[in-house]
Amino acid sequence: MRTVSPDTGVGPLLRGWREQRRISQLDLALRADSSARHISFIETGRSRPSEEMVLRLAEQLDIPVRERNALLVVAGYAPRYAQTPLDDPAMASVHEG
């Protein structure tokens, strides 16, 4: 799990995930139907990704849903996925397992 702070842009976070997955900018671009140049611009902060692009990149990088929400927030978008605490009554059936 990565630490997300308001000062961290979405670009460095995406770069970190890409490097952790050992995927080149070109490979990620091809998987996400983009260009290596655009990926580079996002990672360096020269370009602001759309919400759709953040989600496509997160999908291709196999980023956990909770972290996808964090990426969206850092990029200036609302979280997309609901988060239910484990102690929530709705999770009782999971605990009974």
MIROVEX-312839 format. One record per residue: x negated, y negated, z negated of N, C-alpha, C in turn; residue in three letters. Coordinates in steps of 0.05 Angstrom, whole numbers, plus 5000, padded with zeros to 4 digits. Layout:
BEGIN
XYZXYZXYZALA ...
END
This chain:
BEGIN
498350245000500050005000498249755000MET 498949575017497349325019498549105002ARG 496848934993497748704977498448484996THR 500848374994501748165011502047914995VAL 500747705004501047444991502047245011SER 503247025002504346835021502146705039PRO 499646715029497446595044496346785066ASP 497147035065496247235085498147225108THR 497047175132498747175156499347455165GLY 501347475182502047735192499847855209VAL 498347685223496247785241494147955227GLY 492947855205490948015191492148275179PRO 494548265170495848505160496248715182LEU 497148625205497448815227494748925236LEU 492748755237490048845244489049055224ARG 489549015199488749205179490049475183GLY 492649475189494049725194492949855219TRP 492549695240491549805265488749935261ARG 487049805247484349905242484550155224GLU 486250155205486650395187487550635204GLN 489150585224490150795241488250865263ARG 486050715265483950755286485150745314ARG 486650535319487850485345486750225356ILE 485950235381484949985394487249795400SER 486549545405488549355412489949435438GLN 488349545457489449635483491449865479LEU 490650065463492450285458495050195444ASP 494850015425497149915411498949765430LEU 497649595447499249445467500749625486ALA 499449835495500850025513503150155499LEU 502750235475504850375459507250185454ARG 506649935449508649735442509749575465ALA 508949655490509849515514509149225513ASP 506549165508505548895506502848885521SER 501348685516498648665527496548645505SER 494148735511492048725491491448435483ALA 491748255502491347965497493347865476ARG 495847945480497947855461497447975433HIS 496648225432495948345406493648195393ILE 491648125408489347975398490347695388SER 492047565403493047305395494647325369PHE 496247535366497747565341495947615318ILE 493947785322492047855300490447615291GLU 489747435309488147205302489746955295THR 492446975296494146755289494646555311GLY 493746615335494146425358496946455369ARG 498346675362501046715372502746815349SER 505146725348507046815327508847025339ARG 508747275329510347485340513347455335PRO 514947535354517847545349518547755329SER 520847745318521747955299521648225312GLU 522648235337522548485352519748595355GLU 517848415361515048505364513948615338MET 514448475316513548575290514548855285VAL 517048905291518249165287517149375306LEU 516649295331515449485350512649565342ARG 511049375334508349425325508349605300LEU 510149535281510349695257511049985263ALA 512950015281513750285289511450445302GLU 509950315320507750445333505450505314GLN 505150345293503050385273503950565250LEU 506450655252507550835232507350715204ASP 508050465202507950315176510450385160ILE 510050455134512450515117514450295117PRO 516950365114519250175115518849945096VAL 518050005071517649785051515549585061ARG 513449685074511349505084512349355109GLU 514149475124515349335147516849095137ARG 518349125116519748895104517848675096ASN 515548755084513548555076512448415100ALA 511848565122510848435146512948235157LEU 515448315157517548135167517647875151LEU 517447895125517547665107515147485112VAL 512747605114510347445119510547305146VAL 511847435166512047325192514247105194ALA 515747075172517846875171520646975177GLY 521047235175523647345181524747475156TYR 527347525156528647665133527947955134ALA 527948085110527448375109529648515124PRO 529048725138530948875154532149115139ARG 530549235121531349485109532049445079TYR 534249565071535049545043533149705025ALA 532749615001531149754981532849814957GLN 532950064949534450144926532550244905THR 532450124881530750214860531350504852PRO 529450654843529850934836531650964812LEU 531850764795533650784772536450694778ASP 537050624803539750534811541650774809ASP 544150734799546050954797546451104824PRO 546150964846546551094872544451304877ALA 542251294863540051494866540251724847MET 542451744832542851954812542652234825ALA 543852264848543852524861540952614869SER 539252424874536452484881535052584856VAL 535652464833534352544808535252824799HIS 537752894805538853154797537653374813GLU 536853314838535653474857535653754857GLY 
END
